[in-house]
C-alpha cells in the first residue's frame, strides 16, 4: 500500500492575500508529507475555477516542492491534455525536465479539464477532449522510445524531431489517467496506464470500480497500449482529517468536504457559489445531508434524472476522526483493491493547522500501522 497527498489549492474567501497564502501552505504540507513518510504528492491542473482550484501551473508547484524534498515522488494529478491547454510535446519536455531535476521522481497523469469554464478560456473543443487526451498519451509514451519522435495521428501530425531532454526514468515517468466512470477505467486499463480514481463514493464503490479495471486489464489484447511501459496501478481518493479530538476532526473534515462538493457543483453543475461560512460546533453531518437534498431538489426542478454520481461528493463516510478511524477506513479501501490511498486534506474551509496535524497523525500512527502489517 502506498500513501499520497493531493493538492487542489482550494480556498474559501479567495482574496489575493489568501490565495497567495494557500499556495505556500500547500508547499509546507508537501514538505511535511515527506518527513511523515508519505510516498507521493499529487497536484491538479485547473483553470479559472475560483474557489474550487487555484492550482493552474502544477509544473511550477511540483518543481518548487522537488527542490525542497529528497525522496517523495511528485505527481501530476493531472495535466490537462487537450491540445489547446498543453501541446503534448511541451508536456513531454516539461515532464522530462522535472523528472531529470528531481532525480527520477515524477509521475505523470492525464485528464480532460472538461468544464465549460476551463475549455472556453483556452478555446478547447469539448467534443474532442477524450480523443485528444488519448492521443497525447500516445505521443508521450512514444516520445523517447527512439532517437526522434515521429507521430502521424488522427488529430495531430508531428514530423521527426528529437524530444529533449531525456527523462531520468526510462523510457519515461509512469503514466496515469484520471478516472471517475466505468468508461475511463476501461480506457485506462486498455491504454496500459494507472487509474487515479477521484470519486467520493466510498469503499463499496471503489471495489466495483476496481473490478471494472481488473476486468479490462485481463481482457486487453495490447492493441491500445500507449507505451511499452505498462502501469496497472490503482490509486483512490481518501478525504481525511485526523486529530486528537475525533469529533472536532469530523466537524472540520465534513465541513471542508461540503465546501469541496459545493464548489464542484458550482463549476460542473451550475449550482450557486459555495457556502463559505464556518459555524462553531455546527452539526456538519446534518448540513451535508441538507446540501445533498438541495442538489436533488434542483435537479428535480430542472427535470434532470438524479443519478448516484449527482450526490456522491456529499457522501461523508471517510477517514475523519482519530487515527484509529483512519486506520479502519484505509483497511476498507485496501480490501476494496486500492494500491494507493490518495489523501485529500487541503479543502477550502480546513485551517492550515488541521492540515498539518492530520499529516502528522498519518505519519506517526496510520502509515506505520500498514508498513508493519
C-alpha atoms as one frame of an Amber mdcrd trajectory, in Angstrom:
protein
   0.000   0.000   0.000   1.254   3.454  -0.983   0.214   6.731   0.628  -0.002
  10.114  -1.065  -1.489  13.610  -0.704  -3.337  15.523  -3.418  -3.441  19.328
  -3.672  -6.126  21.498  -5.291  -5.101  24.853  -3.729  -8.738  25.332  -2.831
  -9.978  28.166  -0.644 -12.964  29.967   0.713 -12.979  33.780   0.589 -10.435
  33.800  -2.262  -8.821  37.200  -1.795  -5.408  37.764  -3.358  -3.750  37.550
   0.054  -5.473  34.282   0.964  -4.750  32.827  -2.468  -1.039  33.568  -2.082
  -1.052  32.077   1.413  -2.786  28.846   0.394  -0.150  28.122  -2.266   2.610
  28.478   0.326   0.540  26.407   2.769   0.383  23.585   0.197   4.169  23.668
  -0.162   4.546  23.451   3.625   2.190  20.461   3.675   4.067  18.731   0.845
   7.422  19.106   2.594   5.927  17.763   5.835   4.382  14.840   3.917   7.877
  13.643   3.003   9.007  13.930   6.622   5.957  11.915   7.725   6.667   9.028
   5.369   4.213   9.617   2.537   5.262   8.113  -0.787   3.967  10.775  -3.184
   2.213  14.084  -3.632  -0.135  14.923  -6.499  -1.011  18.383  -7.840  -4.049
  19.057 -10.016  -4.322  21.379 -13.004  -7.416  23.530 -13.327  -8.061  26.926
 -14.894 -10.366  29.775 -13.810 -12.182  27.639 -11.225 -12.342  30.222  -8.446
 -12.944  28.609  -5.035 -12.510  25.054  -6.330  -8.880  25.003  -7.546  -6.270
  27.740  -7.811  -3.575  25.275  -8.956  -3.210  26.417 -12.577   0.543  25.750
 -13.019   1.286  22.477 -11.232   4.607  22.015 -13.016   5.900  25.116 -11.182
   4.469  23.981  -7.846   5.940  20.489  -8.248   9.335  21.876  -9.220   9.368
  24.059  -6.108   8.426  21.059  -3.945  11.008  18.838  -5.651  13.730  21.353
  -4.834  12.767  21.270  -1.155  12.470  17.482  -0.822  14.620  14.437  -1.479
  12.668  11.169  -1.674   8.943  11.782  -2.065   7.566  11.205  -5.560   5.919
  14.187  -7.267   2.900  13.617  -9.448   0.794  15.474 -11.967  -2.692  14.545
 -10.925  -3.306  15.619 -13.660  -2.049  17.609 -16.664  -4.948  18.875 -18.789
  -4.025  17.102 -22.014  -6.349  18.613 -24.665  -4.020  20.302 -27.113  -5.147
  23.908 -26.525  -4.320  23.542 -22.834  -0.965  21.845 -23.362   0.631  20.642
 -26.586   1.663  17.014 -25.945   5.289  17.645 -26.929   5.504  20.533 -24.458
   4.089  18.245 -21.763   6.778  15.693 -22.613   9.559  18.300 -22.497   8.442
  19.735 -19.157   7.919  16.280 -17.665  11.391  15.150 -18.717  12.998  18.268
 -17.279  11.232  17.848 -13.946  11.960  14.127 -13.834  15.626  14.823 -14.528
  15.959  17.582 -11.925  14.070  15.603  -9.262  16.250  12.535  -9.709  13.576
  10.406 -11.362  10.674  11.083  -9.002   7.944  12.184 -11.429   4.585  10.518
 -12.139   2.500  11.913 -14.992  -1.303  11.802 -15.008  -3.593  12.918 -17.817
  -7.066  14.443 -17.683  -9.555  16.441 -19.699 -10.174  19.694 -17.795 -13.613
  19.441 -19.308 -15.666  22.184 -17.619 -17.122  24.841 -19.887 -15.370  27.452
 -17.733 -11.957  25.935 -18.494 -12.419  24.921 -22.111 -13.813  28.335 -23.056
 -10.736  30.022 -21.576  -8.315  28.210 -23.885 -10.511  27.508 -26.906 -10.634
  23.768 -26.276 -13.067  21.757 -28.412 -15.164  19.970 -25.772 -16.224  17.317
 -28.278 -12.590  16.253 -28.793 -11.224  16.256 -25.247 -11.329  12.482 -24.704
  -9.722  11.824 -28.098  -7.035  14.447 -27.555  -6.151  13.071 -24.102  -5.653
   9.591 -25.528  -3.615  10.883 -28.461  -1.460  12.957 -26.109  -0.727   9.866
 -24.003   0.314   8.013 -27.147   2.710  10.792 -28.115   4.222  10.999 -24.630
   4.503   7.218 -24.437   6.381   7.238 -27.761   8.470  10.389 -27.329  11.716
   8.813 -26.050  11.394   5.292 -27.442  13.534   6.253 -30.455  16.084   8.962
 -31.214  13.393  11.114 -32.845   9.674  11.341 -32.301   7.547  10.996 -35.412
   3.796  10.797 -34.996   1.005  10.826 -37.548  -2.360  10.559 -35.806  -5.987
  11.353 -36.457  -5.818  14.721 -34.685  -2.193  15.836 -34.840   0.790  15.344
 -37.127   4.401  15.636 -35.902   7.369  15.226 -38.220  10.678  13.779 -36.995
  12.131  15.757 -34.078  14.265  14.844 -31.068  12.420  15.443 -27.784  14.862
  16.974 -25.317  15.916  16.481 -22.611  15.513  12.770 -21.930  13.823  11.872
 -18.628  15.747  10.186 -15.813  13.274   7.272 -15.727  13.336   5.033 -18.768
  11.577   5.037 -21.098   9.525   7.739 -19.306   7.787   8.540 -15.986   4.825
   6.265 -15.144   1.620   7.343 -16.859  -1.845   7.662 -15.272  -5.356   8.711
 -16.269  -7.988  10.431 -14.103 -10.950   8.051 -13.796 -14.432   8.710 -12.453
 -16.595   6.428 -14.623 -16.532   2.849 -15.870 -15.651   4.056 -19.378 -12.499
   5.852 -18.251 -11.455   2.883 -16.099 -11.707   0.623 -19.143  -9.832   3.193
 -21.213  -7.003   3.414 -18.646  -6.673  -0.361 -18.473  -6.633  -0.775 -22.251
  -4.098   2.040 -22.648  -1.879   0.410 -20.020  -1.847   3.407 -17.660  -2.611
   3.702 -13.964  -6.013   4.802 -12.673  -6.397   7.906 -10.498  -9.852   7.298
  -9.048 -11.163  10.679  -7.939 -14.562   9.644  -6.549 -16.052  10.204  -3.083
 -18.492   7.296  -3.092 -16.617   5.110  -0.586 -15.057   1.621  -0.381 -18.010
  -0.284  -1.848 -17.918   1.893  -4.953 -14.114   1.562  -5.076 -14.425  -2.238
  -5.061 -16.828  -2.098  -8.008 -14.504   0.257  -9.899 -11.527  -1.992  -9.203
 -13.460  -4.933 -10.661 -14.102  -2.959 -13.850 -10.419  -2.016 -14.115  -9.155
  -5.529 -13.436 -11.624  -6.987 -15.914 -10.377  -4.646 -18.619  -6.734  -5.413
 -17.764  -7.418  -9.137 -18.000  -9.243  -8.765 -21.308  -6.941  -6.364 -23.133
  -5.119  -7.588 -26.226  -2.436  -4.890 -26.243  -3.734  -3.109 -29.335  -4.408
   0.166 -27.483  -1.319   0.270 -25.255   0.292   3.722 -25.377   3.754   2.575
 -24.323   5.979  -0.448 -23.854   5.981   0.519 -20.150   2.656  -0.706 -18.744
   1.409   0.700 -15.427  -1.525  -1.069 -13.725  -1.532   1.000 -10.518  -4.890
   1.799  -8.867  -4.881   4.965  -6.724  -8.022   6.064  -4.862  -9.132   9.288
  -3.199  -9.393   9.372   0.605 -10.802  12.563   2.154  -9.365  12.790   5.672
  -8.897  14.952   8.723  -7.350  13.237  11.766  -6.880  14.999  15.106  -6.560
  14.073  18.776 -10.170  15.267  19.147 -12.116  12.925  16.794 -15.356  14.930
  16.968 -13.577  18.144  16.009 -11.828  16.303  13.179 -15.162  15.093  11.826
 -16.658  18.585  12.001 -13.692  20.163  10.215 -13.428  17.389   7.621 -17.106
  17.191   6.729 -17.332  20.994   6.576 -14.354  21.077   4.235 -15.848  18.363
   2.065 -19.153  20.253   1.866 -17.276  23.272   0.530 -15.461  20.988  -1.921
 -18.736  19.422  -3.092 -20.481  22.757  -3.492 -17.513  24.130  -5.439 -17.714
  21.170  -7.813 -21.454  21.725  -8.104 -20.884  25.379  -8.970 -18.495  24.747
 -11.875 -19.620  21.315 -13.046 -23.358  21.551 -12.446 -24.356  25.213 -12.499
 -25.141  25.481  -8.780 -24.632  28.629  -6.742 -21.464  29.948  -5.140 -20.223
  27.594  -2.407 -21.127  28.340   1.196 -18.028  29.762   2.890 -19.380  30.155
   6.428 -17.880  28.084   9.245 -20.123  27.878  12.319 -18.527  26.663  15.543
 -19.954  23.364  16.876 -22.394  23.046  13.961 -23.840  19.625  13.124 -21.845
  19.320   9.904 -23.190  15.859   9.048 -26.727  17.294   9.054 -25.564  20.280
   6.994 -24.016  17.875   4.476 -27.289  15.948   4.182 -29.196  19.179   3.622
 -26.739  20.253   0.940 -27.219  16.933  -0.864 -31.013  17.325  -0.633 -30.720
  20.770  -2.208 -28.853  19.244  -5.159 -31.574  16.645  -5.613 -34.299  19.298
  -5.405 -32.564  21.465  -8.007 -32.234  18.529 -10.398 -35.927  17.674  -9.941
 -36.867  21.285 -10.729 -34.878  21.065 -13.958 -36.313  17.618 -14.791 -32.817
  16.114 -14.751 -32.514  12.452 -13.647 -30.884  12.086 -10.209 -28.047   9.609
 -10.644 -25.830   8.363  -7.794 -22.960  10.489  -9.121 -25.030  13.649  -8.550
 -24.693  13.375  -4.768 -21.553  11.227  -4.437 -19.395  14.171  -3.372 -21.724
  14.685  -0.370 -21.043  11.163   0.935 -19.366  11.875   4.293 -18.220   8.414
   5.429 -14.470   8.892   5.074 -11.316   8.938   7.198 -12.492  11.642   9.587
 -11.872  11.318  13.335  -8.981   9.838  15.266  -6.098   7.746  13.964  -8.000
   4.530  14.680 -10.877   5.763  12.493  -8.460   6.451   9.629  -6.848   3.020
  10.021 -10.247   1.315   9.891 -11.220   3.270   6.780  -7.933   2.554   4.991
  -8.361  -1.139   5.740 -11.691  -0.954   3.899 -10.009   0.738   0.944  -7.269
  -1.899   0.978  -9.878  -4.660   0.925 -11.605  -2.860  -1.959  -8.415  -3.135
  -4.024  -6.603   0.176  -3.562  -2.887   0.121  -4.381  -2.552   3.691  -3.130
  -4.532   5.900  -0.773  -4.559   9.468  -2.072  -5.302  11.705   0.926  -7.427
  14.778   0.302  -6.674  17.025   3.277  -6.454  20.545   1.844 -10.102  21.555
   1.370 -11.453  25.098   1.204 -12.515  25.692   4.817  -9.945  23.457   6.535
  -7.411  25.548   8.515  -3.708  25.013   7.918  -3.090  23.789  11.465  -5.622
  20.979  10.948  -3.950  20.002   7.650  -0.521  19.840   9.291  -1.786  17.905
  12.305  -3.543  15.425  10.006  -0.290  14.796   8.145   1.485  14.206  11.469
  -1.198  11.809  12.695  -0.983   9.819   9.474   2.816   9.772   9.613   3.049
   8.787  13.266   0.093   6.383  13.569  -1.703   5.463  10.349   1.096   4.775
   7.857   3.230   2.796  10.367   0.236   0.501  11.029   0.240  -0.595   7.381
   4.010  -0.604   6.982   4.326  -3.113   9.830   1.329  -5.257   8.852
